[in-house]
Amino acid sequence: MLYVLPFPAIDPVLISVGPFAIRWYALAYIVGILFGWWYAKRLVGSPKLWGPGGAPIKPIDIDDLVVWATLGIILGGRIGYVLFYDFARFMAAPAEIFAVWHGGMSFHGGFLGTVVAMVLFARSRRIPVWSLIDVVAPGVTIGLMLGRIANFINGELWGRATDVPWAMVFPNADDQPRHPSQLYEAALEGLLLFLVLRFFTHSQLRLKQSGFVSAVFAIGYGLARIVSEFFREPDIQIGYFSGGLTMGMLLSLPLVLAGIILLVVVMRRPMGGA
């Protein structure tokens, strides 16, 4: 028998009062949105990060964006999960689409939903779209980190079978020691990507170069997710595609490509170009 780390038995429900319960997963979303709101306001409100002329966005714009972004995250994340990960099941029981408390959210869907929300909001306020995405993207990483930690607490989205010393047996899976891939994703997609983006937002007036931070986020997340997928067990209803690819990899490849194209376009523009 391989030596494995014990899986921490943390109750997925943080607080329960009668029929009402607050789950770690829901708390991750709430804290992630609040942090993203606070951090975006910090970036917008720091003149030294923007140079002459300051930010093209006002802190009050970030306040008003929160509702739009929240709707984009929830609607996009749920629709993305339905379309990308379990379409047949939801078509057989359409009412389950609205049962979000049963779980099932897609980052790529939430990402697209949030981008659409930000584009619509930016146009309504006549704000540069890429500048808005630039200040929102860094805070998203902390939400991703918290979400993956919540996945770990829930004992879901576990990793592939392995013999590494830090392997764990997930109660909801089987008796095989597995990678705690949720924690890998929390570190790569969350903490590491946040530090990378913070470096760029606080150096060489990159926020003045609209779209630069957005491009780095797209490339960074896509690569982090692809690497993590090598350790994560694919969804049972989907499995592997040709060549050992997973759905997470296939959805991340276009994101990396789009980020590279955007980065090339941005670098060819003069500083401050829209």
N, C-alpha and C positions, 0 to 999 in steps of 0.2 A: 504493500500500500504506500503510495506517495505521500510525503509530508505536504500538508496543505494548511493555509491559514483559515481559521474559523470565520464563517460569514457572520458579520455582526447582526444580531437580531434586533434591528431598529424598527419600531412600529411605523408603517407608512403614514399613519394618522398622527399628526402632531397634537391636536387638541380635539376632543369630542365632547359636545354638550347636547345631550338628547339626540335628536335625529341629525343635528348639524355637526359636520366634521371639517377640520382644516387639515389637508394633507400636505406633506412636504413638497409634493410636485406642484401643487397650486401655489404654495408659498414661494417656490423657486421662480415661478412666473411673475408673481407680484413684486418680489424683491428685485428681480432682473429688470423689470420695467421701470421701477422707481430709481434704480441705480443709473440706468441708461438715460433717464430724464435729467437726473442731477448732473451726470458727467457731461452730457451734451451742453447743458447750460454753463458749465465750467469752461468748456472749450470756447463757446461763443463769447463768453464774458472775459476772455483773456486777450487784450489787445496785442501783447507781445507775440502771440502765435500767428497773427494775421498781418502784421506790418502796417504801413501807411494805409489809411482808409478804413481799417478795422474790419470786423466781420460783416458779411452781407446779410446776416441773420440776427434777429433780436432775441434776447432771452424769452420774451413773452411769446414768440413764435414757437419755441420749444414747448412751452406750457400748453399751448393750444394743439400741438402735434400729438400729445400723449394719447388722446382718445382715438385719433385716426390710426396711429401706429398699433395700439392695442387691438383694435378691430382687425387690422391687417394681419397681425400675428395669429389671432385665434381663428379667424375665418380661413386665412391662407393655410395655416398649419393643419387644420382639420380637413379641408378640401384636398390638400396635397396628400394626406395620409389615405384618404378614401380612394383617390385616383391612382396613386403610385404603389400602394402597399397591400390593399385588401379590397379591390373593386368588386370582385365577385360576391364576397360575403355581404357587403353593404347593399348591393343590388338585390340580393335575396331578402334582406331585411332593412329596407330604407329608413325605418324609424331609428335604427342604431346610429345613423349618421349624426343625429342630434344628441346622442348620449355621450357627450364629451367626458363625463365623469367616469366612464369605463376606460378611459385612456385612448391613445392613438393620435399623435401629432407628428407632422413631418417638418423638419427644419427647412428643407428646400421649399415646401409650400408656404411656410410662414415667412421665409425670406422674400419670396415673390409677392406675397400679400402685403408685406410691409413696404416693399419698394413701390408697388402700385399706390398704396396709401400716401407715401411721401411725395410721389410725382404729382398726384392730384392736389395734395395740400400745397406743395411748392407753387404750382401753377395758380392756385386760388390766391396766394399771397404774393405772387411775382418774386419768388425767392429762387436763386440758382439751385437747380435740382441736385447737382453733384455736390455742392457745398453742404447742402442739408444732409445728404447721405454720408458725407465725410465725417460730420460731427456725431452722427447717430451710430455709425458702425462700431467704433471702439467700445462703447458701452454694451453692445449686443453680446460681446464675448463673455462678459461676466454672467449674463443671463444664461448663455450656453453652458458655462461651467456649473452653475447652480442646477440647471436642468439635468445634466449628466449625473451629478451627485445624487439628485432625487431618483433618477433611474436606478442607481446603485442601491439606494435605500429600499426601493420597491422590489429589488431582486429581479429586474427585467432587463432586456436587451443585453444579456450576458455575452461573454466572450467564447471563443472556440476552445476545445479541449486542449490541455497542455500539461507539461510536467515541470514548469518553472516553479521555483520555491515559493512564490507568492500566489500560487493558484488557489482558487476557492471553489467549494462545492455550493452552487446556488440551489436553495431548496425548491424553487419553482422550475428548475431545469431537470437534472437527473443526478446520478451519483458520480459523474465525471468531474475531476478538477478542471477549472476553466480560468481563462484570463479575466481579470476584473476590467474588461475593456471600457466600461463606463468611466472609470477613473482615468484611463489613458486619454479618452476623449475630453474629459474635464480639463486635463492638463494641457493637451495640445490645442484643441479648439477654443478653450477658454483662457487659461492663465497665460500660456506662451504667446498666443495670438494677441492678447491684450497688451502684453509688454512690447511686442513688435510694433503694434499700431501706436502705442504711446510714444515710442522712440520717434516715429515719423511725425506725429502731430506736434511734437515739441522740438523739432529740429528743422532748420533751413526753410522756415516758412512754408512747409508742405501744404498746410491748410489753404494757403493762398493759391496753390496750384490745384484748383478744384478737380476732383476725380481721382487724384493720386491715392489718397487714403482708401477710397472705395475700391480701387483696383487691387491694392495690397490686401485688403480684407478678403476679396473674392478669391484671389490666388492662395492666400494663407489658409482660409477655411477649407477650400477645396482640397489642397494638398494634405492638410491635417486629417480631414475626413477619410481620404483615400488610404492614408497610412493606417488609420485606426481600423478601417474595414478589414485589414489583413488579420486582425486579432479578434474581431467581433463575429459572432455567429449570425449568419444571415437569417432574415425572417423565414419561419418555417413554411409559410404559404407561398414563398417566392423561391427560396433557395439560391443556387448559383446559376449564373448565365455562362455562356461559352467562354472558355479561357479562365474560369474561376472568378469572373467578375461578379460583383454584387450590385443590387439596386443603388446602394449608397455611392458606390464608385461611379456608376453610370450617370447619376444625377450630379455628381461633383465635377466630372470631367468638363462639361460645358461651362461650368462656373469658373474653372481655372482658365479655360480658353478665353472666355469673355473678359476676365480680369487682365490677362496678358494683352489682349487687343486694346482695352481701355488704357492700360499703362503706356503702351506705345503711342497712342493718340495724345495722351496727356503730356508726355515727355517732349513731343514735337511742338506743343503750343508754348507761346511765351508765358512767363510767370504772370499769374493773375488772369489768364485767358479763361473764358467761360466755356 
